[in-house]
């Protein structure tokens, strides 16, 4: 019998296992090594984002390459970030991370718990695999994309936990809420989820992953949490377009 949300369940298990393995490795990494690993991690995350952007927005037309969805991407980022900033999602994520930090760690001003929670939550949730995989799990009962994502997230969790600590494991809370929510609601929005809309959502999501990668290297940071609603603007736009027929 198929279990609704099995893809997310496996994904959560992979992150937990990866985080545990990473915590065992943490004691082997000193500050100098940690700085180098964080820089290389930022580069790796940025590359993943670039790859996703190219996959979802660059197409071949004849013998030439063509970029699509640029306008909807700009609108999505602008409108989504405006809404996210108004309700200050980034601060709410930080506050949640600090809440978990006080509950599960000693009072340490230098603790990276909250950073690990927020960074891992955003990375594991905003990519196209999280969106498309959760939709497939809910609509077609096909969790294979999330199974593949679980392997990648497990590996990333090892690296994150080895540098940022146990906060990485707590990102499972975000995974359950985000991916589980999409899976449960998938059947309601299925009529509006054309291949084009899904590609547009993936396009925007992977731009946010690029921003996460840059956050590991450069300051001031992109407030990626406040940009999260941007991922859902393409489907909202399509629903409005379908209702008003324009």
C-alpha positions, 0 to 999 in steps of 0.5 A: 500500500502506498504511503502518502508523503513517503518521499518526504519521510525518506528525505527526512531520514536521509538528512538525520543520518547525514547530520549524525555522521557529520556531527561525528566528523565535526571534532576532526575539523578545526577553525581553519579547515572549517573556514575552507570547507564553508567557502567550498560549500558555498561554491558547491551550492552556487553551482547546484543553483546555476545548474538548476537555472540552466535546466529550467530556463535554457532551451534549444530552438533549432541550432541556437540556445534560447532563454525563457521565463525571464519576465515571470522570474523578475516579477516572481522575485519582486512580488515574492520578496516584497510579500516575504519582507512584509511578513519578515520570513527570514526573522521568523526562521531565525527566531525559530532557529534560536528557539531550538538553539536554546532548547537543545544547546547550552547558552553559547553566543558563538553557537552555529545552531541557528545558522545551521538550521536556517541555511540547511532549511533553505537549501533543502526546501527551495530547489526544483527537486523539492517542488517537483518531487513533492508534487509528483509524490502527491499527484502521481504517487511517484516519490522517485525524485524525492528519493534521489533528492534524499541522497543529495541532501544526505551528503550535504547534511554531512558537510553542513553538520560537520561545520555548522552542527546539530542545527542541520538536523533540526532542518527536518522540521522545515522539510516536513512542513514544506515538502509535506505541505506541498504533497498534501496540497498537490491534488488541489493545485494539480490542474494549474501545474503545467510543465511550464509552470513547474519549470518556472517555479524551478527556475526561481527556486534555483536562483534562491539556491544560488543566493544561498551559495553566495551567502556563504562567501559574501556579505551583506547576505541575501535574505533568502527566507524573505524571498521564499514566496517568489517560488509560488508566484508562477502558479498564482499568476497562472491561476489568475490568468486562467480565471480571468482569461488574459 
